[in-house]
Amino acid sequence: MATQQSRSAARMMMAPAVVLLLGWMLVPLIMTLYFSFKNYLPLRGGDLGWAGFDNYIRFVTSSSFWPSVQTTLIIVGGVLVITICLGVLLAILLDQPMWGQGIVRILVIAPFFVMPTVSALVWKNMFMDPINGLFAHLWKFFGAEPIQWLSQASLPSLIMIVSWQWLPFATLILLTAIQSLDSEQLEAAEMDGAPALKRFYYIILPHLSRAITIVVLIQTIFLLGIFAEIFVTTGGAFGTKTLSYLIFQRVLESQNIGLGSAGGVYAIILANILAAFLMRIVGKNLDA
């Protein structure tokens, strides 16, 4: 049992890390809040005084704000559906005994270690190029006209690219959860004559509920800030401008630090709303 002296020593040893972590989080947040109330244009006069809530009003009433929020939520939702559905399927397949199982698992997980800019460039130039891309050659082989993926089907293309990046993460988490499932339950259900679909629905899927909620929570937090894939592929055109890309345009392209900071505050609010909603779901599943 820990004594008061040992607990005090533990707090003293943890204090530097806690202070560093709080500083790392609070300093940028405080600066963002500060600049969101300022008219700060570095290339057009610098600090032009206080703006009050004008930046917040201008950002939320701009014609691009709500479409960018909608686009962000569509991309997040589409990626979650694809990665979870395919992740469960891949996890079940990878759990089966097969030749070269270790190599197959490494190949499935490998895309997660590729940088977003690199994967976006690969998909843009090698797969989705309307002239020399792999998809264009497949379309021509079947006698169809190649699709301009990044202009005619921009959102589905982005969802496909991002899903390819995050599918290994979901597969790894779900595979770990499946491997912790008691095989005797499945064997007993199989001996009782339960078909494969019922075994999946009544045994495997409930066992994966906690892992699925964790995947949803973690991926949502990261996907809300999706930027590199859009910057490399569409540049925010064709209805692919997310909230983070809109903030980038306001800060770097328009050189309006105050307006961009106000957008950053809105992004923090949106992320916290979604995080609170997801945490309630996660908490219910973890307590079950």
Secondary structure as GFF3:
##gff-version 3
##sequence-region A 1 288
A	DSSP	alpha_helix	4	36	.	.	.	ID=ss1
A	DSSP	beta_strand	38	41	.	.	.	ID=ss2
A	DSSP	beta_strand	46	50	.	.	.	ID=ss3
A	DSSP	alpha_helix	54	61	.	.	.	ID=ss4
A	DSSP	alpha_helix	65	94	.	.	.	ID=ss5
A	DSSP	alpha_helix	101	109	.	.	.	ID=ss6
A	DSSP	three_ten_helix	110	113	.	.	.	ID=ss7
A	DSSP	alpha_helix	116	122	.	.	.	ID=ss8
A	DSSP	pi_helix	123	127	.	.	.	ID=ss9
A	DSSP	alpha_helix	134	141	.	.	.	ID=ss10
A	DSSP	alpha_helix	149	152	.	.	.	ID=ss11
A	DSSP	alpha_helix	154	179	.	.	.	ID=ss12
A	DSSP	alpha_helix	183	191	.	.	.	ID=ss13
A	DSSP	alpha_helix	196	199	.	.	.	ID=ss14
A	DSSP	pi_helix	200	204	.	.	.	ID=ss15
A	DSSP	alpha_helix	205	223	.	.	.	ID=ss16
A	DSSP	alpha_helix	228	233	.	.	.	ID=ss17
A	DSSP	alpha_helix	243	248	.	.	.	ID=ss18
A	DSSP	pi_helix	249	253	.	.	.	ID=ss19
A	DSSP	alpha_helix	257	287	.	.	.	ID=ss20
###
